[in-house]
Amino acid sequence: MNFWDFLGSRHQQLLADAGQHASAVFQCMVVATLLGVLIGVLTYRSDWAGNVATLSTSAILTIPSLAMIGLLIPVVGLGVPPTVTALTLYGLLPIVRNSIVGLRGVDPALVDAAKGIGMSRAARLLRVELPLAWPPILTGIRVSTQMLMGIAAIAAYASGPGLGNEIFRGIASLGSKNALNQVLAGTLGIIVLALLFDAAYVLLGRLTIPRGIRV
């Protein structure tokens, strides 16, 4: 069976796996974004705290993904929980780092002006600093998403959802007539999803970043 015939015969399963893959990455990115920006907000004013936050999230990223999921299985079990936990942790570094860089890069004169007209610290953060720091934060989100697209394939090791199941089934049946087709279908599916997510982020940037501060 050639590759196109394989896609035609398995399109429903492939679409279901692709939907699960995209959903897992999207949900983990939402959580990672909220946590990453929060960590950035809490640490950007202090060089020491910012360095600790960056080093801690960097250390997480050095743990091999198979090892991470293997360590999580005894704690949270098989399936979705280890996948979500691992992906969320892996997605933190670019968002934390870019949040800190973006917030530190805001012109102090603008913050002082906001303070001068009576804005509270929270108002300055929400209405001045975070909007101006949004471009680098969005870049961090894009980088994290691209990383998680590939890492999410390892979730199949823990019976997790997504296109990694096609890849692992193909590897497990090497030598069979459809082994290569399964690996190729899973891999190409992940690439297509990554491109679609990135296109969505480009559109989001155009809608949310004023032309004057686009880079």
N, C-alpha and C positions, 0 to 999 in steps of 0.2 A: 504494500500500500504506500503510495507516495504521500508527501506531506499535505498536499491540498485535499486529497481524499480523506486523510486522517482528520483534518480540521472539519471537514463536512460531516463526518460520522460522529465526531465528539464535540461539536460546537456548543451544545447545551451544557455539558459538563464544564467545558472551558470557560463559558460565560459565567457560570455559577462560581467557579473558582476565582475568576477575575473580579467578580463583584465582592466576594468575601475578602480578597486581597486588598482591594481599594478601600473597602469599609474599615478593615483593621488598621491600615495605615492612616486613614483620615481621622479615625477616633483617637489613635495614639498621638497624632500630630496636634489635635486640639488640646489634649491633656498636657503634652510636652510644651506647647506654646504657652499655656497658662502658667505652668510651673516655671518655665524658663524665664519668662518676662517678670514674674514675681521675684524670682531669685535675683535677676538683674536689678530690679527696682530696690531691693533690700540691700544690695551690696555695692552699687556703682559709686557711691559717695566715698567709700573707703578703699584705698589701694589694697590693704591687707585682705579685707573681706572679698573684694573682687578677685584677687589672686586665688584665694581659697576656693571660691565658687568655680572658677575656671579650671583649676587643677583637679578638683574633685570630679567634675563632669568629664574632664579629659581622661582621668583614671578609669572611669566606667567604660569609656569607648575603647580602651586597650584590652578589655576582656574579650576573648574570642566568643562569637555569638553562640556557637554550639555549647561552649562551656557555660555561658550565662544561662541558657535555657536549661541545660542539664542541672545546674545548681538550683534553679527555680522549681523544677518539677517536684522534688520532695516537699517543698514549702507550699506551693499553690496548686499542684496537680498538673494533669495533662490538659491539652486543648487550648482554649482561648486565654485563660489567666496568665500562663507564662509568656505567651506571645505578646499580650498587651503590656505586661510589666517590662519585658526586655526592650520592646520597641520604644516605649516611653522613655526609659532610661537612656537608651542610645541616642534619642532625638534631642536630648537636652543641650549638649555642648555648643553647637552652632548658635542656638537661640540665646543661651545665657551669654556667651561671648559677644554676640552682636548686640544684644540688649545693653550690656555694659558699655561697649564702644559707642553705640548710638546715643545713649543718655549722657555719657561724658563729652560727646562731641557737640552738644547743644550750646549755642552761643550764650555765655553767662550774662551778657548784656540784655538778652531777651528775657531771661529768668528774672533779672533784677527789675526790669521794666514791669513785668507781671506782678512782682512783689510790691512795686511802688504804687500800683493802682489798687492794692488791697486784696489780691488773690491769696488764698490760703495755700499752704504747702501742697495739700492734696489737689487743689484746683490747678496749681502750677504744673504739677506732674501730669494730670489728666488732660489739660487743655493746651499746654505749651510743650513740655518736655517729651512726652510719649508721642504726640503727633509728629514732632520733628525727628524723633528717633525711629519712626516707623519704617523708612526705607531700609536701613541696615537690618532691622529686626525681620522684615519680610525676606531679605536675602538669606538670613539665617534659617528661616522657616523653609525656604526653597531647598537649601543645601540639606537640611535634615530630612526632608521628604524624599529626596533622591537617594540618600543613604538607606532610609528605612524600606524603600521599595525592594532593594536587593536583600537586605537583612531579613525582611519578612518571609522570604522563601525558606529560611532555615526553620520557620515555625512548624513545618511539616514533620520535623524531627520529633516534636512533642505532640503530634496529632493535631496541630493547629490548622487554621483555615488558610486558603489561598493557593496561588499557582505553584508554590513549592511542592505541593503534593504531586503535580505532574512531573516535576523534575526528579523527585525522589523515587517515584514509581518507575520512571525511565531508567534511572541509575540502577535500581534494584533488579531490573529485568534486562540488563545489558546482554546483547546477543539475540534478543527476540526481534521480530520484524518491526515493531513499533517503538522500541526503546528510544532511538534517536529522535523520532517524531515527538514523543512525549517531552523529552528534555528541551527540544527546540521550541515546541509550542509554549511551554511554561516560561522559557527565557524570553521569547519574543513578546509574550503577553505582558511580562513585567516591564519590558522596555517601552511598549506602547502606553501602559498606564503611567509610567514616569513622565513621558512626553506630554500626555494629556494633563496631568497634575501641574506640570511646569507651565503649560500654556494657560491654565486657569490662574496661576499665580501672576503671570504677566498681565493678564486682564485685570486681576484684583489690584495690582500696582497702579495700573492706568486709571482705575476708578477711585483709588483712595489716596494717591500721592499727588499733591499739587504740582503742576508742570514746573514751577519755579524751583522746586527742591529735588526733582528727579535727577538721578545720576546716570 
